[in-house]
Amino acid sequence: MNWPFAYDEPVFRPPSEARSLILQLTVGCSWNKCTYCAIYRGKEYRVRPVDEVVAEIHAAAEYTAGVQRVFLADGDALAAPMENLERVLAEIRDRLPSVMRVGIYADSRSIIDKGVAGLERLGGLGLGIIYFGPETGDPETLKAICKGTTVARQLEACRVVADSGLKLSAMVLLGLAGTGGAQRHARATGRFLVAAAPNYAAALTVTPVAGTELHSAVEAGSFDLPDRWGMLEELAWMLDEMVGYRGLFHANHASNYLPLKLRMPRDREDAIERIRIVLRDRDESRLMPEWARGL
């Protein structure tokens, strides 16, 4: 969708928000210390003046017709003050009546800070889904990537969202523990997703990006990144542990080698068998070619 105002680039949104109107409520990431992430390294986190965002909503109402979804960026936009969030959501509701759902990025700190009551309030104003990246359910890996939280806190955040009645989409990363910790990370993450019980879950494949600590470690030889077969092995281990998970589970992001779109628990065993066959045959024609993969 064309937009007459200049974004503070780069701007990112979840794949499912591809057709959404993006409003940049915050700039950058409130944490911005994760070793694998370069998305917001060039930005200093700030909350945009709410009047600027409201003016954009008013402008959008003048020329958009029938927009059904809005996404509030940047990383962890939920960390914005409650009064800003309430005003922006109220303006969206009043000025863009065709909008059926508003989505937002969040991390465990902002989710827990807003609490069940705060999220219920935001839900009443139109917020419908929170996108959250726990990345791993393994304490050792979580510490190594400098996520700045604990597995227990991340589970608490998921429960806060569930208790508020909002939808939760959780993202985890294959390859995040290197070859040495691969099975530990993958299996713990599968168990985490069962306990967290998000409405939607997605497994992406970690990609070392220049300017991150992870990329430097790979270049220096101190971090051994799993190859394509190792990433698939992790996905199979993760699914092994996801007995009892109910909901959609996607591994069809552009970063992944074997696109999967699963409805759990129905598709779990068939997916594991498919992965095992690909691993057994080592048939690269079944995998996404490197030129087609991306962040």
ABEGO torsion letter per residue (X at the ends): XBBABBBBOBBBBBAAAAABBBBBABBEBAAGABAABAAAAABBBBBBBAAAAAAAAAAAAAABBGBABBBBOBBGAAABBAAAAAAAAAAAAAABAABABBBBBBBAAAAAAAEAAAAAAAAAAGBABBBBBAGBABAAAAAAAGAGBBAAAAAAAAAAAAAAGBBBBBBBBBGAAEAAAAAAAAAAAAAAAAAAGBABBBBBBBBBBBGBAAAAAAAAGABBBBBAAAAAAAAAAAAAAABGBBEBBBAABAABABBBBBBOAAAAAAAAAAAAAAAAAGBAAABBBAAABBX
